Amino acid sequence: MKFPKPYADLAQRGRVASGLVLAVSFFWLAKPTVGRLIVGAVISTGGLLLRAWAAGHLAKNERLATSGPYAWVRNPLYLGSAIAAAGLAFAGREWLMAMVFALVFVLIYLPAIQLEEEHLGKLFSGYGRYASRVPFLLPRPPQEPREARFSFSRYIRNQEYKALAAWLVALVWLWWRLPQGR
């Protein structure tokens, strides 16, 4: 799906505001149960771990990330966010919240990904070749193995701990929202 550049630019600038919409809808609408919270936490943990793995392989604007999860999928940070959001929406047990999450992903994050990929294509001459062999958002095993190690310092430099903090706040909120009899 190709978005018109003016819309993609607007969506890119609206990412922070959309995050606030997601947070408000999540905090307002969530009606978790213990079982849904456990399953949702497991799902969202998978997304958070994918984001952490990706952040440890990403040297923003310095080199094209092609190792770790970037060998499997071009946008592992966004995929991890989508998985984490899906897990939290599942735990929150409210279809309207899941719809808001899905709409924001399609209308805000997909255009932002498009802009980022255009930027990477200009920044790195090998991006077109990489993009032709690595899928956009649905992972598949790498065709060519990549040898690069996870770097905890890159994880910190990319400030991925903020995603961990937000995830912990969301889980605490869901726990607090459980019915009193739990």
C-alpha atoms as an extended CHARMM CRD file, in Angstrom:
* protein
*
       182  EXT
         1         1  MET       CA              0.0000000000        0.0000000000        0.0000000000  PROA      1               0.0000000000
         2         2  LYS       CA              1.4940000000        3.3260000000       -1.0570000000  PROA      2               0.0000000000
         3         3  PHE       CA              0.3780000000        6.4560000000        0.7960000000  PROA      3               0.0000000000
         4         4  PRO       CA              0.5490000000        9.9370000000       -0.7480000000  PROA      4               0.0000000000
         5         5  LYS       CA              3.6140000000       11.7860000000        0.5730000000  PROA      5               0.0000000000
         6         6  PRO       CA              1.6480000000       14.6640000000        2.1950000000  PROA      6               0.0000000000
         7         7  TYR       CA             -0.4800000000       12.1540000000        4.1140000000  PROA      7               0.0000000000
         8         8  ALA       CA              2.5590000000       10.0770000000        5.1200000000  PROA      8               0.0000000000
         9         9  ASP       CA              4.2870000000       13.2370000000        6.3880000000  PROA      9               0.0000000000
        10        10  LEU       CA              1.1930000000       14.1380000000        8.4240000000  PROA      10              0.0000000000
        11        11  ALA       CA              0.9540000000       10.6020000000        9.8040000000  PROA      11              0.0000000000
        12        12  GLN       CA              4.6550000000       10.6590000000       10.7370000000  PROA      12              0.0000000000
        13        13  ARG       CA              4.1430000000       13.8690000000       12.7080000000  PROA      13              0.0000000000
        14        14  GLY       CA              1.0310000000       12.4150000000       14.3690000000  PROA      14              0.0000000000
        15        15  ARG       CA              2.7120000000        9.3630000000       15.8440000000  PROA      15              0.0000000000
        16        16  VAL       CA              3.0900000000       10.8310000000       19.3390000000  PROA      16              0.0000000000
        17        17  ALA       CA             -0.5110000000       12.0700000000       19.4020000000  PROA      17              0.0000000000
        18        18  SER       CA             -1.7120000000        8.6790000000       18.1770000000  PROA      18              0.0000000000
        19        19  GLY       CA              0.2020000000        7.0550000000       21.0160000000  PROA      19              0.0000000000
        20        20  LEU       CA             -1.7280000000        9.2210000000       23.4410000000  PROA      20              0.0000000000
        21        21  VAL       CA             -5.0080000000        8.1610000000       21.7980000000  PROA      21              0.0000000000
        22        22  LEU       CA             -3.9710000000        4.5330000000       22.1850000000  PROA      22              0.0000000000
        23        23  ALA       CA             -2.9920000000        5.0120000000       25.8240000000  PROA      23              0.0000000000
        24        24  VAL       CA             -6.2350000000        6.7970000000       26.6920000000  PROA      24              0.0000000000
        25        25  SER       CA             -8.3680000000        4.1860000000       24.9130000000  PROA      25              0.0000000000
        26        26  PHE       CA             -6.4180000000        1.4260000000       26.6280000000  PROA      26              0.0000000000
        27        27  PHE       CA             -6.7050000000        2.9230000000       30.1160000000  PROA      27              0.0000000000
        28        28  TRP       CA            -10.3650000000        3.8190000000       29.6690000000  PROA      28              0.0000000000
        29        29  LEU       CA            -11.6910000000        0.6970000000       27.9460000000  PROA      29              0.0000000000
        30        30  ALA       CA             -9.6680000000       -2.1860000000       29.4250000000  PROA      30              0.0000000000
        31        31  LYS       CA            -11.7080000000       -4.8470000000       31.2350000000  PROA      31              0.0000000000
        32        32  PRO       CA             -9.1860000000       -7.6250000000       31.8680000000  PROA      32              0.0000000000
        33        33  THR       CA             -9.6750000000      -11.0130000000       33.4260000000  PROA      33              0.0000000000
        34        34  VAL       CA             -6.8650000000      -13.0230000000       34.9830000000  PROA      34              0.0000000000
        35        35  GLY       CA             -6.7920000000      -15.5200000000       32.1120000000  PROA      35              0.0000000000
        36        36  ARG       CA             -6.8110000000      -12.8340000000       29.4250000000  PROA      36              0.0000000000
        37        37  LEU       CA             -4.1420000000      -10.8790000000       31.2960000000  PROA      37              0.0000000000
        38        38  ILE       CA             -1.8460000000      -13.9070000000       31.4280000000  PROA      38              0.0000000000
        39        39  VAL       CA             -2.2690000000      -14.7580000000       27.7340000000  PROA      39              0.0000000000
        40        40  GLY       CA             -2.0390000000      -11.1040000000       26.6930000000  PROA      40              0.0000000000
        41        41  ALA       CA              1.1110000000      -10.6360000000       28.7770000000  PROA      41              0.0000000000
        42        42  VAL       CA              2.7410000000      -13.6260000000       27.0700000000  PROA      42              0.0000000000
        43        43  ILE       CA              1.8370000000      -12.3010000000       23.6140000000  PROA      43              0.0000000000
        44        44  SER       CA              2.9630000000       -8.7580000000       24.3970000000  PROA      44              0.0000000000
        45        45  THR       CA              6.1920000000      -10.0590000000       25.9380000000  PROA      45              0.0000000000
        46        46  GLY       CA              6.9910000000      -11.6300000000       22.5720000000  PROA      46              0.0000000000
        47        47  GLY       CA              6.5400000000       -8.2600000000       20.8780000000  PROA      47              0.0000000000
        48        48  LEU       CA              8.6520000000       -6.5000000000       23.4710000000  PROA      48              0.0000000000
        49        49  LEU       CA             11.4390000000       -9.0890000000       23.1190000000  PROA      49              0.0000000000
        50        50  LEU       CA             11.3740000000       -8.6590000000       19.3330000000  PROA      50              0.0000000000
        51        51  ARG       CA             11.7160000000       -4.8870000000       19.7760000000  PROA      51              0.0000000000
        52        52  ALA       CA             14.6220000000       -5.3740000000       22.2080000000  PROA      52              0.0000000000
        53        53  TRP       CA             16.3680000000       -7.7880000000       19.8250000000  PROA      53              0.0000000000
        54        54  ALA       CA             15.9300000000       -5.3240000000       16.9620000000  PROA      54              0.0000000000
        55        55  ALA       CA             17.1750000000       -2.3570000000       18.9940000000  PROA      55              0.0000000000
        56        56  GLY       CA             20.3460000000       -4.2850000000       19.8040000000  PROA      56              0.0000000000
        57        57  HSD       CA             21.1280000000       -4.6220000000       16.0800000000  PROA      57              0.0000000000
        58        58  LEU       CA             20.1830000000       -1.0980000000       14.9970000000  PROA      58              0.0000000000
        59        59  ALA       CA             22.7790000000        1.6300000000       14.5030000000  PROA      59              0.0000000000
        60        60  LYS       CA             20.4130000000        4.3660000000       13.2880000000  PROA      60              0.0000000000
        61        61  ASN       CA             21.6130000000        6.2180000000       10.1980000000  PROA      61              0.0000000000
        62        62  GLU       CA             25.1200000000        4.7180000000       10.5950000000  PROA      62              0.0000000000
        63        63  ARG       CA             24.7570000000        1.3700000000        8.8460000000  PROA      63              0.0000000000
        64        64  LEU       CA             21.9540000000       -0.6580000000        7.3090000000  PROA      64              0.0000000000
        65        65  ALA       CA             20.6950000000       -3.1720000000        9.8780000000  PROA      65              0.0000000000
        66        66  THR       CA             20.5290000000       -6.5820000000        8.1940000000  PROA      66              0.0000000000
        67        67  SER       CA             21.3680000000       -8.9160000000       11.0860000000  PROA      67              0.0000000000
        68        68  GLY       CA             19.3070000000      -10.3650000000       13.9180000000  PROA      68              0.0000000000
        69        69  PRO       CA             15.6050000000       -9.8150000000       13.2860000000  PROA      69              0.0000000000
        70        70  TYR       CA             16.4380000000       -7.5320000000       10.3330000000  PROA      70              0.0000000000
        71        71  ALA       CA             17.4870000000      -10.6690000000        8.4420000000  PROA      71              0.0000000000
        72        72  TRP       CA             13.9350000000      -11.9940000000        8.8930000000  PROA      72              0.0000000000
        73        73  VAL       CA             11.8370000000       -8.8440000000        8.4290000000  PROA      73              0.0000000000
        74        74  ARG       CA             12.6000000000       -5.2400000000        7.4070000000  PROA      74              0.0000000000
        75        75  ASN       CA             10.5640000000       -3.6190000000       10.1760000000  PROA      75              0.0000000000
        76        76  PRO       CA             10.9750000000       -5.6850000000       13.3570000000  PROA      76              0.0000000000
        77        77  LEU       CA             10.4910000000       -2.7030000000       15.6760000000  PROA      77              0.0000000000
        78        78  TYR       CA              7.0730000000       -1.9950000000       14.1850000000  PROA      78              0.0000000000
        79        79  LEU       CA              6.2000000000       -5.6920000000       14.0750000000  PROA      79              0.0000000000
        80        80  GLY       CA              7.1870000000       -5.9760000000       17.7430000000  PROA      80              0.0000000000
        81        81  SER       CA              5.0290000000       -2.9660000000       18.5810000000  PROA      81              0.0000000000
        82        82  ALA       CA              2.0750000000       -4.5030000000       16.7330000000  PROA      82              0.0000000000
        83        83  ILE       CA              2.4970000000       -7.8180000000       18.5680000000  PROA      83              0.0000000000
        84        84  ALA       CA              2.8310000000       -6.0540000000       21.9390000000  PROA      84              0.0000000000
        85        85  ALA       CA             -0.2530000000       -3.9390000000       21.2100000000  PROA      85              0.0000000000
        86        86  ALA       CA             -2.2120000000       -7.0190000000       20.1270000000  PROA      86              0.0000000000
        87        87  GLY       CA             -1.3030000000       -8.7660000000       23.3830000000  PROA      87              0.0000000000
        88        88  LEU       CA             -2.3340000000       -5.7770000000       25.4710000000  PROA      88              0.0000000000
        89        89  ALA       CA             -5.5650000000       -5.3780000000       23.4990000000  PROA      89              0.0000000000
        90        90  PHE       CA             -6.2940000000       -9.0780000000       24.0470000000  PROA      90              0.0000000000
        91        91  ALA       CA             -5.6190000000       -8.6770000000       27.7620000000  PROA      91              0.0000000000
        92        92  GLY       CA             -7.8380000000       -5.5900000000       27.8790000000  PROA      92              0.0000000000
        93        93  ARG       CA            -10.7440000000       -7.6600000000       26.5320000000  PROA      93              0.0000000000
        94        94  GLU       CA            -12.4120000000       -4.8810000000       24.5510000000  PROA      94              0.0000000000
        95        95  TRP       CA            -12.9730000000       -5.1700000000       20.7980000000  PROA      95              0.0000000000
        96        96  LEU       CA            -13.2550000000       -1.3770000000       20.3820000000  PROA      96              0.0000000000
        97        97  MET       CA             -9.7640000000       -0.9510000000       21.8160000000  PROA      97              0.0000000000
        98        98  ALA       CA             -8.4180000000       -3.5910000000       19.4270000000  PROA      98              0.0000000000
        99        99  MET       CA            -10.0700000000       -1.7420000000       16.5270000000  PROA      99              0.0000000000
       100       100  VAL       CA             -8.5180000000        1.5830000000       17.6130000000  PROA      100             0.0000000000
       101       101  PHE       CA             -5.0970000000       -0.0890000000       17.8410000000  PROA      101             0.0000000000
       102       102  ALA       CA             -5.5090000000       -1.6250000000       14.3620000000  PROA      102             0.0000000000
       103       103  LEU       CA             -6.7060000000        1.6510000000       12.8180000000  PROA      103             0.0000000000
       104       104  VAL       CA             -3.8020000000        3.6050000000       14.2730000000  PROA      104             0.0000000000
       105       105  PHE       CA             -1.3670000000        1.0140000000       12.9680000000  PROA      105             0.0000000000
       106       106  VAL       CA             -2.7980000000        1.1470000000        9.4350000000  PROA      106             0.0000000000
       107       107  LEU       CA             -3.4260000000        4.9010000000        9.2550000000  PROA      107             0.0000000000
       108       108  ILE       CA             -0.4040000000        6.1910000000       11.2040000000  PROA      108             0.0000000000
       109       109  TYR       CA              2.3180000000        3.5610000000       11.4140000000  PROA      109             0.0000000000
       110       110  LEU       CA              2.1960000000        2.1290000000        7.8740000000  PROA      110             0.0000000000
       111       111  PRO       CA              2.7290000000        5.5990000000        6.3140000000  PROA      111             0.0000000000
       112       112  ALA       CA              5.5330000000        6.2470000000        8.8270000000  PROA      112             0.0000000000
       113       113  ILE       CA              7.1780000000        2.9640000000        7.8110000000  PROA      113             0.0000000000
       114       114  GLN       CA              6.8700000000        4.0090000000        4.1680000000  PROA      114             0.0000000000
       115       115  LEU       CA              8.7160000000        7.2700000000        4.8770000000  PROA      115             0.0000000000
       116       116  GLU       CA             11.3980000000        5.4900000000        6.8630000000  PROA      116             0.0000000000
       117       117  GLU       CA             11.9740000000        3.0050000000        4.0520000000  PROA      117             0.0000000000
       118       118  GLU       CA             12.2600000000        5.8670000000        1.5440000000  PROA      118             0.0000000000
       119       119  HSD       CA             14.8010000000        7.5230000000        3.8610000000  PROA      119             0.0000000000
       120       120  LEU       CA             16.8060000000        4.2910000000        4.1580000000  PROA      120             0.0000000000
       121       121  GLY       CA             16.7810000000        3.9100000000        0.3660000000  PROA      121             0.0000000000
       122       122  LYS       CA             18.3810000000        7.3510000000        0.0280000000  PROA      122             0.0000000000
       123       123  LEU       CA             20.8250000000        6.8120000000        2.8900000000  PROA      123             0.0000000000
       124       124  PHE       CA             22.0750000000        3.3230000000        2.0040000000  PROA      124             0.0000000000
       125       125  SER       CA             22.8480000000        2.2480000000       -1.5550000000  PROA      125             0.0000000000
       126       126  GLY       CA             22.2240000000       -1.4320000000       -0.7300000000  PROA      126             0.0000000000
       127       127  TYR       CA             18.7460000000       -0.8740000000        0.6700000000  PROA      127             0.0000000000
       128       128  GLY       CA             16.9120000000       -1.7850000000       -2.5560000000  PROA      128             0.0000000000
       129       129  ARG       CA             18.6540000000       -5.1490000000       -2.7600000000  PROA      129             0.0000000000
       130       130  TYR       CA             17.9870000000       -5.7820000000        0.9460000000  PROA      130             0.0000000000
       131       131  ALA       CA             14.2980000000       -4.8130000000        0.5700000000  PROA      131             0.0000000000
       132       132  SER       CA             13.9180000000       -7.1370000000       -2.4220000000  PROA      132             0.0000000000
       133       133  ARG       CA             14.9220000000      -10.1930000000       -0.3940000000  PROA      133             0.0000000000
       134       134  VAL       CA             13.6170000000       -9.4170000000        3.1230000000  PROA      134             0.0000000000
       135       135  PRO       CA              9.8550000000       -9.1300000000        3.6950000000  PROA      135             0.0000000000
       136       136  PHE       CA              8.1430000000       -5.9280000000        4.8360000000  PROA      136             0.0000000000
       137       137  LEU       CA              6.2730000000       -7.0570000000        8.0030000000  PROA      137             0.0000000000
       138       138  LEU       CA              5.6660000000      -10.8160000000        7.8420000000  PROA      138             0.0000000000
       139       139  PRO       CA              8.9110000000      -12.5790000000        8.7960000000  PROA      139             0.0000000000
       140       140  ARG       CA             10.4790000000      -15.4400000000        6.9120000000  PROA      140             0.0000000000
       141       141  PRO       CA             13.7600000000      -17.2300000000        7.5610000000  PROA      141             0.0000000000
       142       142  PRO       CA             16.7400000000      -15.3800000000        6.1060000000  PROA      142             0.0000000000
       143       143  GLN       CA             18.0480000000      -16.3740000000        2.6950000000  PROA      143             0.0000000000
       144       144  GLU       CA             21.5490000000      -15.3020000000        3.6710000000  PROA      144             0.0000000000
       145       145  PRO       CA             22.8200000000      -15.7010000000        7.2460000000  PROA      145             0.0000000000
       146       146  ARG       CA             24.0200000000      -12.4830000000        8.8950000000  PROA      146             0.0000000000
       147       147  GLU       CA             26.7420000000      -12.5290000000       11.5210000000  PROA      147             0.0000000000
       148       148  ALA       CA             26.3040000000       -9.6350000000       13.9170000000  PROA      148             0.0000000000
       149       149  ARG       CA             25.8440000000       -9.8210000000       17.6330000000  PROA      149             0.0000000000
       150       150  PHE       CA             23.2120000000       -8.1720000000       19.7510000000  PROA      150             0.0000000000
       151       151  SER       CA             24.5920000000       -5.0740000000       21.4570000000  PROA      151             0.0000000000
       152       152  PHE       CA             23.1460000000       -4.0510000000       24.7990000000  PROA      152             0.0000000000
       153       153  SER       CA             24.7440000000       -0.6190000000       24.4050000000  PROA      153             0.0000000000
       154       154  ARG       CA             22.7890000000       -0.1390000000       21.1430000000  PROA      154             0.0000000000
       155       155  TYR       CA             19.6540000000       -1.2570000000       22.9960000000  PROA      155             0.0000000000
       156       156  ILE       CA             20.2920000000        1.5290000000       25.5370000000  PROA      156             0.0000000000
       157       157  ARG       CA             21.3540000000        4.0950000000       22.9110000000  PROA      157             0.0000000000
       158       158  ASN       CA             18.1270000000        3.3960000000       20.9930000000  PROA      158             0.0000000000
       159       159  GLN       CA             16.2330000000        4.0290000000       24.2610000000  PROA      159             0.0000000000
       160       160  GLU       CA             14.3190000000        0.7740000000       23.9780000000  PROA      160             0.0000000000
       161       161  TYR       CA             14.0080000000        0.6840000000       27.7760000000  PROA      161             0.0000000000
       162       162  LYS       CA             11.1760000000        3.2080000000       27.2910000000  PROA      162             0.0000000000
       163       163  ALA       CA              9.1130000000        0.4970000000       25.5810000000  PROA      163             0.0000000000
       164       164  LEU       CA              9.8200000000       -1.7950000000       28.5360000000  PROA      164             0.0000000000
       165       165  ALA       CA              8.6950000000        0.9100000000       30.9730000000  PROA      165             0.0000000000
       166       166  ALA       CA              5.4780000000        1.5640000000       29.0140000000  PROA      166             0.0000000000
       167       167  TRP       CA              4.7800000000       -2.1740000000       28.8510000000  PROA      167             0.0000000000
       168       168  LEU       CA              5.2440000000       -2.5160000000       32.6220000000  PROA      168             0.0000000000
       169       169  VAL       CA              2.8740000000        0.4140000000       33.2430000000  PROA      169             0.0000000000
       170       170  ALA       CA              0.2900000000       -1.2250000000       30.9590000000  PROA      170             0.0000000000
       171       171  LEU       CA              0.5370000000       -4.5660000000       32.7640000000  PROA      171             0.0000000000
       172       172  VAL       CA              0.2830000000       -2.9300000000       36.1870000000  PROA      172             0.0000000000
       173       173  TRP       CA             -2.7670000000       -0.9950000000       34.9710000000  PROA      173             0.0000000000
       174       174  LEU       CA             -4.4060000000       -4.1880000000       33.6920000000  PROA      174             0.0000000000
       175       175  TRP       CA             -3.6720000000       -5.9190000000       36.9970000000  PROA      175             0.0000000000
       176       176  TRP       CA             -5.1910000000       -2.9890000000       38.8860000000  PROA      176             0.0000000000
       177       177  ARG       CA             -8.2710000000       -3.1140000000       36.6130000000  PROA      177             0.0000000000
       178       178  LEU       CA             -8.9500000000       -6.7800000000       37.3550000000  PROA      178             0.0000000000
       179       179  PRO       CA            -12.2340000000       -7.4000000000       39.1520000000  PROA      179             0.0000000000
       180       180  GLN       CA            -11.7630000000       -7.3780000000       42.9190000000  PROA      180             0.0000000000
       181       181  GLY       CA            -12.3270000000      -11.1440000000       43.2630000000  PROA      181             0.0000000000
       182       182  ARG       CA             -9.5730000000      -11.6860000000       40.6760000000  PROA      182             0.0000000000
